[in-house]
Amino acid sequence: MDSSQLGLLLGVHVAQHEADSARPWAPEVPEPERRPRRPRAPRTRRTLAEALHHLADAVAPTSPEVGHPAR
């Protein structure tokens, strides 16, 4: 079936539906409820950096010839 034939076939029904949707007796569609946004964790990047520094300090070798941990 050609797309123009399909448009003619369905176009009348869609146009009638659009015309009737403005009538006073038309059913009301409720507004969809919006989900509240989850708040982002503040300072996520800094918290992750601190955790990685602590982990690096925990696994760093303690021998004096290695040097100081970089920060």
VEXDREN-2710 file (C-alpha; in Angstrom, 1 decimal):
% VEXDREN-2710
k/r/px/py/pz
1/MET/0.0/0.0/0.0
2/ASP/1.4/3.4/-1.0
3/SER/2.0/5.9/1.8
4/SER/-0.3/8.4/0.2
5/GLN/-3.1/5.8/0.2
6/LEU/-2.4/5.1/3.8
7/GLY/-2.5/8.8/4.6
8/LEU/-5.9/9.1/2.9
9/LEU/-7.2/6.1/4.8
10/LEU/-6.1/7.2/8.2
11/GLY/-6.3/10.9/7.7
12/VAL/-10.0/11.2/8.0
13/HIS/-10.1/9.3/11.3
14/VAL/-7.2/11.4/12.8
15/ALA/-8.8/14.6/11.7
16/GLN/-12.1/13.6/13.3
17/HIS/-10.3/12.6/16.5
18/GLU/-8.5/16.0/16.7
19/ALA/-11.8/17.9/16.0
20/ASP/-13.7/16.0/18.7
21/SER/-10.9/16.3/21.3
22/ALA/-11.8/19.9/21.9
23/ARG/-15.4/19.2/22.7
24/PRO/-16.7/19.7/26.3
25/TRP/-17.6/16.0/26.6
26/ALA/-14.2/14.8/25.4
27/PRO/-12.4/12.7/28.0
28/GLU/-9.6/14.4/29.9
29/VAL/-6.2/12.9/29.9
30/PRO/-4.4/13.4/33.2
31/GLU/-1.0/15.1/33.2
32/PRO/1.8/12.6/33.8
33/GLU/3.3/12.8/37.2
34/ARG/6.9/14.1/37.1
35/ARG/9.4/12.2/39.1
36/PRO/11.4/14.3/41.4
37/ARG/15.0/14.6/40.5
38/ARG/17.5/12.8/42.8
39/PRO/19.9/15.3/44.3
40/ARG/23.4/14.8/43.2
41/ALA/26.0/14.0/45.8
42/PRO/28.0/17.2/46.5
43/ARG/31.7/17.2/46.0
44/THR/31.8/13.8/44.4
45/ARG/35.0/14.4/42.6
46/ARG/36.8/15.7/45.7
47/THR/35.5/12.8/47.8
48/LEU/36.7/10.3/45.2
49/ALA/40.1/12.0/45.0
50/GLU/40.5/11.8/48.8
51/ALA/39.6/8.2/48.9
52/LEU/42.1/7.4/46.2
53/HIS/44.8/9.3/48.1
54/HIS/44.1/7.3/51.2
55/LEU/44.2/4.1/49.3
56/ALA/47.5/5.1/47.7
57/ASP/48.9/5.9/51.2
58/ALA/47.8/2.6/52.4
59/VAL/49.5/0.6/49.7
60/ALA/52.6/2.7/49.2
61/PRO/55.8/1.1/50.4
62/THR/57.3/2.5/53.6
63/SER/61.0/2.1/52.8
64/PRO/62.9/5.4/52.9
65/GLU/64.6/4.9/49.5
66/VAL/61.3/5.2/47.6
67/GLY/60.7/8.9/48.4
68/HIS/57.6/10.8/49.4
69/PRO/54.1/10.1/48.0
70/ALA/53.1/12.7/45.4
71/ARG/50.1/14.9/46.3
END
